[in-house]
Amino acid sequence: MTFLDVDRAAPDRPPADAGPARQHRVGGGGTSIRSFHTRQGRMTTRLDDAITHGWPLHGLVVSGGRLDREALFGRRAPLVLEIGSGMGDATAAMAAADPDRDYLAVEVHVPGIANLLALVRERGLTNVRIARGDALDLARDMLEPDSLDAVHVYFPDPWPKLKHHKRRLIQPAPVALLRSRLRPGGVLHCATDWAPYADAMLATLGGDPELVNTADGFAPRPAHRPLTKFENRGVRAGRQIFDLVFRRVPASTAADPTGPTGGGLRISGTMDQP
Ligand SMILES: C[S@@+](CC[C@H](N)C(=O)[O-])C[C@H]1O[C@@H](n2cnc3c(N)ncnc32)[C@H](O)[C@@H]1O
């Protein structure tokens, strides 16, 4: 299936042939709850061009079936999954600064996908691919367990109303899925400007039996995380930014999440680039 086969009138819908993958959502257990909402956006000539020229080279649709990484990137390198890449500026900047790893961005917002395609083309990046669809379907159906070097979830929609909390990406079932796709030692890095969500993230990640906190609570902002569009919005509104950097450990070495550090075991030593 190509990008253009997907219903462009309803761009935030996954492709029609996504099959059983469509049953898996943030709520788990076959619910239809999604972590994103439909957003319209303007498609300029630059963005249309990016889809026409960039999509066949760098795009894929989330439609089930295991991903052939070598075929997709033309090499075997550590893989970073960037969930909700938005307009893609941060993804493009990180990929440019980190050429020895491959970046798989996943997004549903068409102008954002197109903008990242344009950045990839303009900067000549060879280590970025962009999946269109639900990141959780991608993680479950298309990625092997233990296959990711890092997962980035930067400024996920906070869903501030209590009745919408069930739509948040960072909650136990989706976190367990994402963690299972990390290699042991791989890193799950989240960032948010929404303090109540940050606290909930800390509790959720700290409660996962195979994740350990690399910091004592919130992490210092890693130098490699660029300013994202949504972060900038939060900063301008005067909000504090929270980073959470957790590392996957094998179940047998995981600490009691209810132990003294509260947010999970603190591990010492320098942190690899997550
Ligand atoms: C608030 S924006 C943040 C974008 C970007 N990370 C940034 O910091 O500027 C969250 C993005 O995540 C995307 N998103 C939310 N849930 C998603 C999912 N399950 N799969 C793919 N993208 C998702 C939304 O479409 C939206 O573009």
Ligand as a Chemical Component Dictionary entry (heavy atoms), coordinates in Angstrom:
data_LIG
# 
_chem_comp.id                   LIG 
_chem_comp.type                 NON-POLYMER 
_chem_comp.pdbx_formal_charge   0 
_chem_comp.three_letter_code    LIG 
# 
loop_
_chem_comp_atom.comp_id 
_chem_comp_atom.atom_id 
_chem_comp_atom.alt_atom_id 
_chem_comp_atom.type_symbol 
_chem_comp_atom.charge 
_chem_comp_atom.model_Cartn_x 
_chem_comp_atom.model_Cartn_y 
_chem_comp_atom.model_Cartn_z 
_chem_comp_atom.pdbx_ordinal 
LIG C1  C1  C 0  1.704  16.964 21.234 1  
LIG S1  S1  S 1  2.335  16.325 19.752 2  
LIG C2  C2  C 0  4.114  16.313 20.018 3  
LIG C3  C3  C 0  4.877  16.226 18.745 4  
LIG C4  C4  C 0  6.402  16.258 18.886 5  
LIG N1  N1  N 0  6.890  15.076 19.572 6  
LIG C5  C5  C 0  6.850  17.506 19.573 7  
LIG O1  O1  O 0  7.333  17.422 20.715 8  
LIG O2  O2  O -1 6.746  18.587 18.973 9  
LIG C6  C6  C 0  1.960  14.592 19.905 10 
LIG C7  C7  C 0  2.006  13.890 18.566 11 
LIG O3  O3  O 0  1.865  12.497 18.766 12 
LIG C8  C8  C 0  1.072  11.964 17.732 13 
LIG N2  N2  N 0  0.503  10.703 18.240 14 
LIG C9  C9  C 0  -0.254 10.560 19.345 15 
LIG N3  N3  N 0  -0.550 9.271  19.519 16 
LIG C10 C10 C 0  0.037  8.583  18.509 17 
LIG C11 C11 C 0  0.090  7.208  18.149 18 
LIG N4  N4  N 0  -0.541 6.280  18.874 19 
LIG N5  N5  N 0  0.760  6.871  17.039 20 
LIG C12 C12 C 0  1.387  7.815  16.291 21 
LIG N6  N6  N 0  1.392  9.126  16.591 22 
LIG C13 C13 C 0  0.721  9.503  17.690 23 
LIG C14 C14 C 0  0.053  13.051 17.444 24 
LIG O4  O4  O 0  -0.473 12.954 16.149 25 
LIG C15 C15 C 0  0.891  14.317 17.631 26 
LIG O5  O5  O 0  1.456  14.759 16.421 27 
# 
loop_
_chem_comp_bond.comp_id 
_chem_comp_bond.atom_id_1 
_chem_comp_bond.atom_id_2 
_chem_comp_bond.value_order 
_chem_comp_bond.pdbx_ordinal 
LIG C1  S1  SING 1  
LIG S1  C2  SING 2  
LIG S1  C6  SING 3  
LIG C2  C3  SING 4  
LIG C3  C4  SING 5  
LIG C4  N1  SING 6  
LIG C4  C5  SING 7  
LIG C5  O1  DOUB 8  
LIG C5  O2  SING 9  
LIG C6  C7  SING 10 
LIG C7  O3  SING 11 
LIG C7  C15 SING 12 
LIG O3  C8  SING 13 
LIG C8  N2  SING 14 
LIG C8  C14 SING 15 
LIG N2  C9  SING 16 
LIG N2  C13 SING 17 
LIG C9  N3  DOUB 18 
LIG N3  C10 SING 19 
LIG C10 C11 SING 20 
LIG C10 C13 DOUB 21 
LIG C11 N4  SING 22 
LIG C11 N5  DOUB 23 
LIG N5  C12 SING 24 
LIG C12 N6  DOUB 25 
LIG N6  C13 SING 26 
LIG C14 O4  SING 27 
LIG C14 C15 SING 28 
LIG C15 O5  SING 29 
# 
